[in-house]
């Protein structure tokens, strides 16, 4: 009996490829919220001095300490203020218990508040509606800066006045003294110029740097010696010798300011040269 031959069938097994890849696990860190702190100005504890404005120095002067209001920008409405001797705040809506109203009195225009009365200081420096209107807090640093600036103006004005040409000096002093400047000597003029520069250096420097001041003075001198004349209604400049009109003063302008501006025009420059020769 013949043997059956069996056929061996090979079955390929699926191959699994090995990889070296690693699964990356990401762990999220909790987010930390950064809080930015605002640098709010801190209240400096110190003695403070307050003055009535305009150098006002009455024997005694009381300011209102109740029934006044301050607009709170943060809350969006006006808050009633009251200064008391037994509360730690000036805001009525924050007060607790009875309120003992306290008076605030300036003596000879000055009020000194010691460092331990912080509530009163804040009432005057921050909230009172009349601060910087009726009274001001004395601030030595700002006061020193202002005084230094004024001293620098004074020095500059005095140096300029010392070397100033006599014609320019006359033009400036005519603004201060009017027609009397024509009656004083050159030494008196120089003295008065230096005193004016010392007394009011800011105005002096403004006048010294104003080109029209000399032209105004030139026109006034021409009128004083009779070369030109100004009509009685102060509307027209004319030649005194012929009566021929030179210019018409614009409405609402000072006659000599208008004349100074006219001297800068082509026609005015010819007239200026003519007057200068006669002067």
Backbone bond lengths (Angstrom), bond angles and torsions (degrees), N, CA, C in turn:
res aa  C-N    CA-C-N  psi(-1)  N-CA   C-N-CA  omega(-1)  CA-C   N-CA-C  phi
1 X - - - 1.461 - - 1.503 107.89 -
2 X 1.289 111.18 127.57 1.471 115.71 -173.42 1.515 110.44 -76.06
3 X 1.348 115.39 138.05 1.465 120.59 179.54 1.534 109.62 -78.31
4 X 1.369 111.77 139.68 1.468 117.20 175.77 1.516 109.81 -77.92
5 X 1.296 112.80 133.66 1.485 117.50 177.92 1.526 108.89 -89.83
6 X 1.263 114.24 130.02 1.493 119.38 178.90 1.520 108.39 -99.22
7 X 1.291 114.01 136.38 1.482 120.31 -179.15 1.521 108.74 -98.94
8 X 1.294 112.12 120.54 1.471 118.03 -178.72 1.526 109.06 -81.71
9 X 1.318 113.83 120.73 1.486 119.78 179.61 1.516 108.14 -105.13
10 X 1.302 114.96 121.53 1.466 119.51 179.22 1.526 109.66 -90.61
11 X 1.288 116.85 126.47 1.493 123.04 179.16 1.527 108.50 -105.21
12 X 1.286 112.57 122.96 1.471 117.23 -179.87 1.528 110.13 -76.51
13 X 1.297 115.12 125.97 1.477 120.10 177.77 1.535 109.52 -83.40
14 X 1.249 114.05 139.52 1.497 116.26 179.84 1.520 110.72 -61.77
15 X 1.303 115.14 133.75 1.457 119.93 -178.61 1.538 110.15 -94.16
16 X 1.242 113.10 135.07 1.479 119.42 178.56 1.510 108.39 -102.07
17 X 1.340 113.65 119.13 1.452 117.99 -178.21 1.536 109.53 -81.06
18 X 1.287 112.78 129.20 1.476 118.27 178.78 1.519 109.01 -86.19
19 X 1.268 116.07 133.18 1.477 120.55 178.61 1.502 108.92 -118.41
20 X 1.302 113.13 152.20 1.465 119.31 178.71 1.535 112.35 -95.96
21 X 1.358 114.82 7.56 1.467 117.41 -178.52 1.522 110.96 -71.06
22 X 1.337 114.11 138.14 1.465 119.92 179.01 1.516 108.70 -109.26
23 X 1.248 115.21 139.90 1.463 120.23 178.73 1.526 109.08 -77.00
24 X 1.332 115.21 121.74 1.456 119.45 -177.05 1.529 109.26 -89.04
25 X 1.285 115.23 126.79 1.454 121.24 -179.04 1.526 107.98 -106.08
26 X 1.328 116.42 120.33 1.465 121.39 -179.05 1.512 109.34 -100.04
27 X 1.299 114.85 123.36 1.466 119.96 178.56 1.521 107.75 -106.36
28 X 1.300 115.52 114.42 1.453 119.83 -179.05 1.521 110.54 -76.72
29 X 1.329 114.16 130.21 1.461 118.78 177.03 1.521 109.71 -82.03
30 X 1.269 116.50 143.34 1.476 118.47 178.54 1.523 110.85 -64.07
31 X 1.345 115.52 135.27 1.452 120.39 -178.50 1.524 109.83 -74.31
32 X 1.292 113.18 131.47 1.471 118.86 179.06 1.517 108.02 -100.72
33 X 1.305 117.20 121.74 1.463 122.40 -179.11 1.522 109.23 -79.11
34 X 1.339 113.98 122.81 1.462 119.08 179.68 1.514 109.57 -86.83
35 X 1.289 116.80 123.67 1.455 122.05 179.32 1.517 108.33 -98.66
36 X 1.334 115.20 119.09 1.457 120.51 178.84 1.512 108.46 -92.53
37 X 1.295 114.77 118.83 1.454 119.67 -179.44 1.527 109.82 -86.97
38 X 1.331 114.82 132.70 1.455 119.71 177.81 1.523 109.51 -78.90
39 X 1.305 114.48 136.25 1.458 119.41 177.71 1.515 109.60 -85.65
40 X 1.313 116.22 82.43 1.449 120.73 179.52 1.524 109.33 -77.37
41 X 1.334 115.74 141.35 1.465 118.15 179.97 1.520 111.14 -62.38
42 X 1.292 116.07 134.19 1.458 120.25 -179.59 1.517 109.07 -91.96
43 X 1.316 115.60 149.52 1.458 121.45 179.78 1.514 108.95 -81.08
44 X 1.310 116.13 121.43 1.457 120.93 -179.36 1.527 109.79 -83.31
45 X 1.304 115.24 124.53 1.461 120.40 179.81 1.527 108.48 -84.74
46 X 1.322 115.32 113.30 1.464 121.17 -178.68 1.519 108.62 -164.32
47 X 1.323 115.93 166.01 1.460 120.67 173.66 1.522 108.71 -69.68
48 X 1.338 116.54 142.71 1.458 120.64 -179.41 1.527 109.67 -132.08
49 X 1.338 114.67 147.02 1.463 121.03 -179.49 1.526 108.45 -123.28
50 X 1.334 115.79 136.68 1.460 122.30 -179.38 1.530 109.30 -121.72
51 X 1.352 115.40 144.17 1.465 121.59 -179.46 1.518 109.53 -127.07
52 X 1.331 116.19 144.47 1.454 120.32 168.80 1.528 107.91 -70.49
53 X 1.319 116.73 143.86 1.462 120.72 -176.40 1.524 111.31 -74.56
54 X 1.343 114.40 167.92 1.464 123.63 177.22 1.521 112.22 59.70
55 X 1.346 115.15 29.58 1.464 120.58 178.14 1.526 112.21 56.48
56 X 1.310 115.72 31.40 1.467 121.64 179.98 1.532 109.13 -76.27
57 X 1.325 117.22 124.27 1.467 120.95 -175.58 1.526 112.15 -132.99
58 X 1.334 118.59 63.69 1.466 119.42 175.10 1.530 110.77 -70.46
59 X 1.328 116.04 159.95 1.462 120.70 -178.66 1.528 110.62 -56.35
60 X 1.316 116.50 -44.69 1.470 121.75 174.37 1.520 108.80 -150.94
61 X 1.324 115.39 144.37 1.464 120.32 -178.73 1.523 108.47 -146.47
62 X 1.345 116.64 120.70 1.466 121.87 -179.50 1.519 110.19 -99.95
63 X 1.317 115.80 139.59 1.460 120.15 175.04 1.531 109.17 -107.94
64 X 1.296 116.29 158.67 1.466 121.92 -176.39 1.523 110.23 -70.26
65 X 1.330 116.49 131.04 1.465 120.37 -178.11 1.525 112.69 -117.43
66 X 1.328 118.33 5.47 1.468 120.92 175.87 1.527 108.18 -149.01
67 X 1.327 115.70 161.62 1.455 119.49 -178.63 1.520 113.76 71.93
68 X 1.334 116.72 17.19 1.463 120.84 175.79 1.520 108.52 -109.62
69 X 1.318 116.45 159.09 1.461 120.69 -174.48 1.523 110.96 -131.54
70 X 1.334 114.35 155.95 1.467 122.59 178.00 1.511 107.98 -136.35
71 X 1.357 116.39 130.65 1.461 120.15 -178.96 1.515 110.09 -80.26
72 X 1.320 116.49 120.79 1.462 122.94 179.50 1.526 108.64 -90.18
73 X 1.320 116.85 108.91 1.468 121.38 -178.19 1.521 111.50 -62.54
74 X 1.330 116.99 -38.06 1.460 121.06 -177.20 1.515 111.92 -69.13
75 X 1.340 116.68 -41.98 1.462 120.19 -178.62 1.524 112.25 -86.34
76 X 1.336 116.14 -24.36 1.454 119.35 175.40 1.513 115.14 86.44
77 X 1.318 118.72 20.33 1.467 120.26 177.59 1.528 109.59 -154.09
78 X 1.344 114.89 166.57 1.457 120.61 179.84 1.527 110.43 -79.46
79 X 1.328 114.59 140.35 1.459 119.77 179.30 1.527 108.99 -118.64
80 X 1.311 114.60 137.91 1.461 119.41 -179.60 1.524 109.90 -76.21
81 X 1.341 114.60 139.59 1.461 121.43 -179.40 1.520 110.62 -113.07
82 X 1.320 114.51 149.78 1.460 120.66 175.13 1.518 108.56 -157.55
83 X 1.334 115.77 131.48 1.460 118.95 176.62 1.516 109.12 -98.84
84 X 1.343 115.58 122.27 1.459 121.76 -178.15 1.528 109.51 -125.50
85 X 1.320 114.43 167.76 1.465 119.56 179.80 1.523 112.75 -93.64
86 X 1.337 118.03 -7.33 1.475 120.04 -174.78 1.527 113.52 -126.97
87 X 1.334 118.61 13.01 1.455 121.21 179.34 1.524 109.46 -117.59
88 X 1.346 114.96 152.71 1.460 120.24 179.82 1.524 112.69 -94.68
89 X 1.297 117.10 9.12 1.458 121.90 -178.79 1.521 109.23 -144.44
90 X 1.331 115.85 161.42 1.460 120.35 175.29 1.523 111.19 -103.99
91 X 1.331 117.87 -2.59 1.454 121.89 179.51 1.526 109.44 -88.64
92 X 1.312 115.95 121.98 1.463 120.76 -175.87 1.519 111.09 -62.16
93 X 1.342 118.15 -35.29 1.465 120.27 -177.49 1.532 113.09 -73.17
94 X 1.343 117.21 -5.66 1.459 120.65 177.24 1.527 112.31 -107.86
95 X 1.317 116.44 -3.87 1.464 119.98 -176.70 1.517 111.74 -77.68
96 X 1.323 114.78 148.95 1.461 121.48 -179.70 1.533 108.47 -126.78
97 X 1.322 116.43 132.80 1.463 120.05 176.98 1.520 112.22 81.14
98 X 1.338 114.54 -163.14 1.462 119.37 -178.06 1.523 111.14 -71.67
99 X 1.328 115.02 157.85 1.467 121.44 -176.20 1.522 108.16 -122.40
100 X 1.326 115.99 123.47 1.464 121.19 178.37 1.531 108.58 -104.44
101 X 1.305 114.61 101.68 1.457 120.87 -176.36 1.521 110.83 -62.09
102 X 1.338 115.45 136.57 1.463 121.11 -178.86 1.531 109.08 -118.59
103 X 1.349 116.62 142.73 1.463 121.61 178.40 1.529 110.08 -89.34
104 X 1.329 115.21 149.76 1.463 122.00 175.52 1.519 107.13 -122.03
105 X 1.329 116.58 116.08 1.464 121.30 -172.25 1.528 109.93 -125.56
106 X 1.333 115.94 129.36 1.461 122.68 172.79 1.525 108.01 -88.81
107 X 1.336 116.76 131.90 1.460 121.98 177.26 1.525 108.62 -107.96
108 X 1.330 115.58 120.96 1.472 120.26 -176.69 1.526 111.73 54.44
109 X 1.322 115.52 34.83 1.458 121.12 176.52 1.511 115.35 81.05
110 X 1.364 117.86 6.25 1.461 121.36 -175.81 1.522 110.01 -128.93
111 X 1.331 115.92 142.55 1.462 122.13 175.00 1.526 108.10 -134.15
112 X 1.332 116.69 119.23 1.465 121.57 177.35 1.521 108.66 -103.53
113 X 1.343 115.73 124.82 1.462 121.10 -178.85 1.525 108.11 -115.64
114 X 1.352 117.95 117.57 1.469 120.53 -178.52 1.515 112.34 -68.19
115 X 1.311 115.95 163.27 1.465 123.03 -173.80 1.522 113.27 -63.34
116 X 1.331 118.33 -23.79 1.466 120.11 -177.42 1.532 112.43 -81.54
117 X 1.339 118.53 -7.58 1.463 121.71 177.85 1.526 109.64 -102.22
118 X 1.327 114.38 65.20 1.466 120.44 -176.18 1.523 111.70 -65.94
119 X 1.334 116.98 -36.71 1.466 120.60 -178.14 1.527 110.17 -61.70
120 X 1.328 116.86 -44.97 1.456 120.38 178.81 1.532 110.81 -65.87
121 X 1.320 117.09 -40.12 1.460 120.19 179.30 1.527 111.20 -61.07
122 X 1.323 117.18 -44.87 1.462 120.19 179.03 1.531 111.11 -66.68
123 X 1.320 116.13 -36.45 1.462 121.28 177.36 1.533 110.23 -58.61
124 X 1.331 116.48 -41.90 1.457 121.23 -177.79 1.531 112.85 -82.57
125 X 1.330 117.53 -39.87 1.467 121.41 -172.74 1.522 113.85 -85.21
126 X 1.341 117.04 -27.11 1.466 119.58 -172.50 1.524 114.60 -114.15
127 X 1.319 117.50 -37.88 1.461 119.44 -165.31 1.525 116.23 -114.25
128 X 1.314 118.79 -29.53 1.465 119.45 -172.40 1.531 110.66 -62.65
129 X 1.342 118.19 132.16 1.474 120.50 -176.05 1.532 114.05 -66.49
130 X 1.330 118.36 -16.44 1.466 120.88 -178.87 1.525 113.24 -97.38
131 X 1.334 117.69 3.23 1.459 119.83 178.04 1.528 108.89 -64.51
132 X 1.318 115.90 140.31 1.468 124.88 -177.43 1.529 112.62 65.85
133 X 1.330 117.79 2.04 1.460 121.43 174.82 1.526 110.19 -112.18
134 X 1.333 115.57 -51.56 1.459 120.73 177.96 1.520 111.35 -98.92
135 X 1.328 115.73 -37.56 1.461 120.55 -179.10 1.522 109.48 -139.01
136 X 1.338 115.88 160.49 1.463 121.62 -179.82 1.519 109.30 -136.16
137 X 1.324 114.96 153.10 1.459 119.98 174.34 1.519 109.05 -85.31
138 X 1.312 115.89 134.76 1.459 119.92 177.84 1.523 109.74 -73.94
139 X 1.340 115.43 123.64 1.462 120.99 -179.61 1.526 107.86 -122.16
140 X 1.328 116.59 100.25 1.478 120.69 -173.62 1.519 114.41 -54.95
141 X 1.345 117.66 -38.95 1.467 119.85 -177.12 1.526 110.31 -66.47
142 X 1.333 116.46 -47.89 1.461 120.03 -179.89 1.528 110.52 -65.65
143 X 1.328 116.10 -38.25 1.455 119.87 179.53 1.531 110.76 -64.43
144 X 1.338 116.57 -41.56 1.466 120.42 178.71 1.520 110.60 -64.40
145 X 1.340 116.94 -40.46 1.467 120.53 179.64 1.525 110.78 -64.07
146 X 1.339 116.09 -41.24 1.455 120.36 178.75 1.520 111.42 -65.33
147 X 1.337 116.28 -42.37 1.465 120.15 178.86 1.521 111.32 -65.10
148 X 1.335 116.56 -39.22 1.462 120.36 178.61 1.522 110.83 -63.48
149 X 1.322 116.48 -43.09 1.459 120.52 179.13 1.528 110.77 -62.13
150 X 1.343 116.58 -41.82 1.454 120.08 -179.62 1.538 111.20 -67.28
151 X 1.345 116.77 -37.72 1.471 120.28 177.11 1.529 111.10 -63.69
152 X 1.331 116.38 -38.97 1.465 120.05 178.21 1.532 110.73 -65.07
153 X 1.348 116.42 -40.45 1.464 120.14 175.66 1.531 110.55 -61.16
154 X 1.334 115.70 -42.04 1.464 120.79 -178.27 1.523 111.44 -63.50
155 X 1.334 116.18 -44.48 1.467 120.26 179.01 1.531 110.49 -62.34
156 X 1.324 116.41 -45.69 1.468 120.59 179.95 1.525 111.07 -61.71
157 X 1.342 116.42 -42.03 1.461 120.43 -179.28 1.528 111.57 -66.12
158 X 1.334 116.87 -42.23 1.466 120.60 -179.53 1.526 111.47 -66.01
159 X 1.330 116.49 -40.79 1.465 119.49 178.10 1.526 110.90 -64.19
160 X 1.318 116.71 -39.37 1.461 120.03 179.43 1.526 110.58 -68.74
161 X 1.339 116.19 -40.70 1.460 120.29 -179.58 1.529 111.33 -65.93
162 X 1.316 116.28 -34.53 1.469 120.42 -177.23 1.522 112.47 -64.33
163 X 1.324 116.87 -34.97 1.469 120.69 -176.44 1.525 112.81 -106.93
164 X 1.311 117.58 12.55 1.465 121.06 -173.49 1.526 111.54 -76.27
165 X 1.325 115.83 140.70 1.458 122.08 176.18 1.522 110.03 -63.46
166 X 1.319 117.69 147.22 1.457 122.28 -174.22 1.523 112.62 -63.22
167 X 1.338 117.00 -34.30 1.469 119.88 179.63 1.525 111.27 -67.55
168 X 1.337 115.87 -40.62 1.467 120.29 177.90 1.528 109.88 -67.24
169 X 1.342 115.74 -41.04 1.463 119.88 178.42 1.524 110.77 -60.45
170 X 1.326 116.24 -42.13 1.471 120.25 178.76 1.526 110.74 -62.87
171 X 1.340 116.34 -40.20 1.468 120.14 179.97 1.530 111.13 -62.93
172 X 1.327 116.49 -41.92 1.468 120.22 -179.22 1.527 110.72 -69.43
173 X 1.325 117.26 -44.58 1.455 120.39 -177.53 1.526 112.25 -71.16
174 X 1.326 117.27 -21.24 1.455 119.32 175.88 1.530 110.65 -66.33
175 X 1.334 116.19 -32.67 1.463 119.97 175.08 1.528 110.48 -64.48
176 X 1.341 116.12 -36.72 1.466 121.60 -177.71 1.526 112.39 -82.94
177 X 1.335 117.27 -39.14 1.461 120.44 -171.32 1.525 114.27 -109.77
178 X 1.325 117.12 -15.43 1.458 119.05 -177.18 1.515 111.63 77.09
179 X 1.338 116.94 -147.17 1.464 121.78 -175.43 1.530 113.19 -70.26
180 X 1.324 118.38 -12.92 1.468 121.33 179.72 1.526 111.56 -63.97
181 X 1.325 117.60 -19.97 1.446 120.80 -177.48 1.533 111.82 -63.42
182 X 1.338 116.18 -24.47 1.461 120.23 179.90 1.524 112.35 -76.08
183 X 1.327 117.25 -13.55 1.465 121.32 -174.16 1.530 112.82 -99.19
184 X 1.329 118.68 -5.65 1.464 120.56 -176.21 1.522 110.68 -102.71
185 X 1.333 115.54 158.61 1.471 121.10 -179.57 1.527 109.91 -76.61
186 X 1.317 115.88 168.88 1.470 121.09 -179.33 1.532 111.21 -65.02
187 X 1.354 116.82 -36.86 1.464 119.41 178.71 1.527 111.18 -67.98
188 X 1.317 116.46 -39.70 1.469 119.99 176.49 1.524 110.45 -64.69
189 X 1.312 115.27 -39.20 1.466 120.27 178.16 1.529 110.49 -62.37
190 X 1.353 116.98 -44.11 1.465 121.39 -179.55 1.528 110.65 -64.26
191 X 1.352 115.56 -41.39 1.469 119.46 178.56 1.524 110.93 -63.19
192 X 1.313 116.77 -47.91 1.464 120.88 -178.78 1.530 111.36 -64.09
193 X 1.335 115.86 -33.11 1.466 120.10 178.32 1.530 110.48 -65.36
194 X 1.323 117.38 -45.02 1.470 121.69 178.98 1.524 111.13 -64.60
195 X 1.333 117.00 -40.08 1.471 120.55 178.45 1.527 110.46 -65.56
196 X 1.322 116.54 -39.76 1.462 120.87 178.48 1.527 111.07 -65.44
197 X 1.359 116.24 -41.13 1.465 120.49 178.85 1.526 111.08 -64.40
198 X 1.317 116.96 -35.71 1.468 121.13 179.92 1.525 111.06 -74.61
199 X 1.332 115.82 -39.76 1.467 120.99 -175.89 1.533 112.05 -73.98
200 X 1.307 117.01 -40.38 1.469 120.29 -177.08 1.534 109.38 -138.63
201 X 1.344 117.37 72.45 1.473 120.13 -173.89 1.525 114.32 -64.13
202 X 1.329 117.63 -33.51 1.469 120.15 -177.85 1.524 110.17 -66.50
203 X 1.339 116.57 -47.93 1.468 119.90 178.75 1.522 110.77 -64.49
204 X 1.331 116.76 -39.47 1.467 120.34 178.65 1.530 111.07 -58.88
205 X 1.341 117.39 -46.27 1.462 120.81 -179.21 1.525 111.29 -65.82
206 X 1.328 117.08 -35.99 1.466 119.98 177.39 1.524 110.49 -63.53
207 X 1.339 116.34 -44.53 1.464 119.99 -179.79 1.530 110.95 -67.95
208 X 1.338 116.98 -39.09 1.459 120.75 -178.67 1.525 111.56 -64.97
209 X 1.324 117.17 -29.51 1.468 121.20 -178.38 1.527 112.57 -96.22
210 X 1.321 117.00 5.65 1.468 121.81 179.91 1.532 108.90 -93.77
211 X 1.326 116.91 113.75 1.466 120.97 -178.48 1.525 112.04 -63.21
212 X 1.322 117.25 -31.47 1.463 120.10 -174.78 1.523 113.08 -74.00
213 X 1.358 117.39 -17.72 1.467 119.90 -177.72 1.529 110.68 -60.25
214 X 1.340 117.10 -45.67 1.462 120.51 -179.38 1.524 111.27 -67.61
215 X 1.321 116.81 -36.77 1.468 119.97 178.46 1.523 110.78 -68.50
216 X 1.340 116.49 -36.89 1.470 119.89 175.55 1.536 110.17 -61.32
217 X 1.328 114.92 -46.51 1.464 119.77 -179.51 1.530 110.78 -62.91
218 X 1.317 115.43 -38.65 1.472 120.66 178.25 1.526 110.19 -60.04
219 X 1.328 116.87 -45.32 1.459 121.26 179.65 1.524 112.55 -65.40
220 X 1.350 115.92 -39.49 1.472 119.99 179.31 1.526 110.67 -65.20
221 X 1.334 116.48 -42.76 1.469 119.94 179.15 1.533 110.50 -63.77
222 X 1.328 116.58 -40.31 1.469 119.95 178.68 1.522 110.92 -62.62
223 X 1.322 116.39 -35.41 1.464 120.54 178.49 1.531 110.81 -73.04
224 X 1.354 116.36 -39.00 1.469 120.52 -177.52 1.533 111.93 -65.12
225 X 1.330 117.29 -37.01 1.473 118.90 -178.18 1.532 111.60 -90.99
226 X 1.340 116.94 1.38 1.454 120.30 171.52 1.505 116.15 88.62
227 X 1.327 118.26 18.58 1.466 119.27 177.03 1.527 111.24 -79.19
228 X 1.312 116.74 -40.46 1.463 121.42 175.14 1.518 107.95 -125.74
229 X 1.308 116.77 162.93 1.462 121.00 -179.78 1.525 109.93 -135.74
230 X 1.318 114.25 149.97 1.468 121.77 177.74 1.514 107.98 -110.58
231 X 1.318 116.57 130.74 1.461 121.21 -177.80 1.524 111.16 -62.62
232 X 1.316 116.98 160.64 1.463 122.32 -176.30 1.534 112.30 -62.50
233 X 1.337 115.89 -30.15 1.471 118.74 177.74 1.525 112.25 -85.84
234 X 1.352 116.20 2.81 1.470 123.44 178.18 1.527 112.50 56.54
235 X 1.343 113.92 39.94 1.460 119.02 -178.75 1.533 112.58 -116.55
236 X 1.372 116.78 -14.84 1.456 118.65 -173.43 1.522 110.90 -140.53
237 X 1.346 116.44 133.99 1.466 122.97 170.95 1.526 107.94 -102.17
238 X 1.355 114.87 137.88 1.468 119.83 -178.96 1.523 109.29 -140.52
239 X 1.352 115.71 162.63 1.460 120.88 170.16 1.523 108.07 -70.13
240 X 1.322 116.79 130.96 1.469 119.52 -179.55 1.520 111.73 -68.98
241 X 1.314 117.26 -33.84 1.469 120.77 -175.31 1.527 112.47 -72.94
242 X 1.325 117.45 -38.37 1.467 120.51 -175.24 1.518 113.64 -112.73
243 X 1.331 116.89 -18.33 1.461 119.98 -177.21 1.517 113.10 80.44
244 X 1.327 116.91 3.00 1.475 119.61 -179.54 1.526 109.93 -69.15
245 X 1.322 115.36 133.17 1.470 120.67 -177.53 1.509 110.85 -70.69
246 X 1.336 114.00 134.42 1.458 120.22 176.80 1.528 111.39 -95.44
247 X 1.319 115.71 -49.49 1.476 119.33 -178.20 1.517 110.12 -158.18
248 X 1.335 115.27 160.89 1.468 122.72 174.72 1.518 108.69 -109.12
249 X 1.322 116.22 131.17 1.468 121.35 -179.00 1.521 109.11 -75.39
250 X 1.327 118.61 124.58 1.474 120.59 177.39 1.526 111.34 -59.78
251 X 1.301 115.57 153.72 1.460 121.35 -178.04 1.530 110.73 -62.94
252 X 1.343 116.72 138.81 1.467 124.89 177.08 1.529 113.08 66.32
253 X 1.335 118.44 23.15 1.468 121.24 175.23 1.516 109.76 -115.27
254 X 1.333 116.16 148.11 1.458 120.05 175.46 1.524 108.27 -67.78
255 X 1.353 117.71 134.31 1.474 119.61 -174.81 1.528 113.86 -55.11
256 X 1.326 116.61 -46.62 1.472 118.71 -175.54 1.528 112.27 -78.17
257 X 1.312 117.64 -23.63 1.469 119.83 172.01 1.522 109.92 -69.00
258 X 1.344 115.49 -40.96 1.463 119.68 177.27 1.527 110.69 -66.15
259 X 1.346 116.77 -38.13 1.463 120.43 178.42 1.521 111.04 -65.44
260 X 1.330 116.91 -40.67 1.464 120.98 178.34 1.520 110.98 -60.72
261 X 1.344 116.82 -42.07 1.464 120.40 178.00 1.529 110.75 -67.02
262 X 1.328 116.33 -35.90 1.475 120.22 -179.48 1.520 111.55 -68.62
263 X 1.329 117.38 -32.64 1.462 120.92 178.41 1.530 112.03 -60.78
264 X 1.321 118.08 -18.64 1.467 121.88 -179.10 1.524 112.21 -86.19
265 X 1.337 117.45 -9.90 1.458 120.75 178.05 1.540 109.42 -80.94
266 X 1.333 116.50 169.56 1.471 120.88 -179.37 1.526 110.88 -61.42
267 X 1.327 116.73 -47.17 1.463 120.30 179.81 1.524 110.91 -66.14
268 X 1.330 115.86 -40.64 1.454 120.27 -178.98 1.515 112.90 -67.01
269 X 1.334 117.80 -33.69 1.468 120.83 179.46 1.531 111.10 -65.13
270 X 1.333 118.04 -35.17 1.460 121.31 177.33 1.524 110.49 -66.23
271 X 1.334 115.45 -42.97 1.466 119.77 178.62 1.521 109.59 -65.39
272 X 1.335 116.62 -40.76 1.470 121.09 179.43 1.528 110.39 -58.87
273 X 1.340 116.46 -45.95 1.464 120.46 -179.39 1.526 111.21 -63.26
274 X 1.324 116.30 -38.54 1.464 120.97 178.37 1.524 110.71 -63.70
275 X 1.353 117.30 -46.28 1.468 121.27 -179.07 1.516 109.32 -65.97
276 X 1.335 117.77 -39.64 1.470 121.64 -177.19 1.532 110.73 -60.96
277 X 1.301 116.76 -38.23 1.464 120.10 179.50 1.531 110.14 -65.48
278 X 1.328 116.42 -39.36 1.472 119.81 -179.14 1.517 112.48 -74.52
279 X 1.342 116.09 -29.37 1.464 119.03 177.19 1.524 111.16 -72.38
